[in-house]
């Protein structure tokens, strides 16, 4: 009872603060929201009185079963209702406070919707941009980073020059750039690095899709957005903001506000990966691992230590970019795409030691495409994607080492069992499914017609 009372007190304080702010901004647009807020406050007070009576031992009618469960469910409902209507209130306040500003410049008529894609993700870009273009969207990727991405843009040369000379990942938008982007673009798809995210939220008036790929447990994006001071900007953006999560379970750790704005759009597999499908021809006994940034990131240092300790006698090859090369000859550092796919084709097995349930590197997916056996941990994102226990899933690191040793020795039955079903992990990454996910995401913000766009 005490916890419920404390929760009601917090909700009531929020209600009173919002109500005071609304009274200062009273007008026809928000009158209905004010009435709703008053009704909510009365409902909360009534429930609080019931709790106080119950705590004092005063008999309370209980016609619906357990009073505790009934009140707990009602408080949760009120909490969700408050979050939802707080978004509407913030939008109304923003509209009211902007009434004295000059109206935004009218967008020119265009035959296609135009999207600004601000992600420094060299593997995702060649997979995602063509999918967006297949929906009839014109997609512009700034040339600064990644460098020199070929664009079929219809933007004028002067506009292209301004866009291509702005470093979106660290530089704030000028007034000129802000006006240009609002005039020339209908939506933004951005990474969640601090500067591009906050500049889009602060300066852009259209829909914003924040592309998220999962964080290592126990971290979530809500905490990150608080550090970035993005949370209030997201609330102010209201329904214009979409948390474009790459996996269904990423938003599970978020608060109701972010959960309500989450929309799953899987990452795609680019053609330069798919062209290597089923080319595995084992030619060596080495075992392949991924572990980037070993010296620079304590998280990956821990994963490296896990690899060394759990697989001490295996012939290891560890790939992944390194800012500083550790003193270990098995670490490959930076390699070319040709060298990467030669490793996939020739090594005995790929071992993915990450335990993360909501984050996944591309490497195990690439290995599955090539057709090499992949071992992964139970509870990891690969296990979630599989949907059931497959032959490559390992309950423990000891189980993983045992299966790796069997594969290196040439256990044909285990190899066949893994290869027989691991490709089903790739099903969510099908381009046609991702195309529909993006179509629904744009429909959600009102940018694509209901019957589709070609």
Secondary structure, DSSP 8 states (H G I E B T S, - for coil): -HHHHHHHHHHHHHHHHHHHHHHHT--TTTHHHHHHHHHHHHHHHHHHHHHHHHHHT-----TTS-HHHHHHHHHHHHHHHHHHHHHHHHHHHHHHHTTTS---------SS-EEEEE---HHHHHHHHHHHHHTT-EEEE-STTTTT------S-HHHHHHHHTS-TTT----HHHHHHHHHH-SEEEE--SHHHHHHHHHH--SEEEEEE----TT--HHHHHHHHT-HHHHHHHGGGEEEEESSTTGGGGS-HHHHTTEEE------HHHHTTTT--------EEEE---TTT-HHHHHHHHHHHHHTTTS-EEEES--SS--S-TTEEES--HHHHHHHHHHSSEEEE----SS---SHHHHHHHHT--EEEETTSHHHHHH-S--TTEESSHHHHHHHHHHHHHT-HHHHHHHHHHGGGGGGGG-HHHHHHHHHHHHHHTT-S-TT---
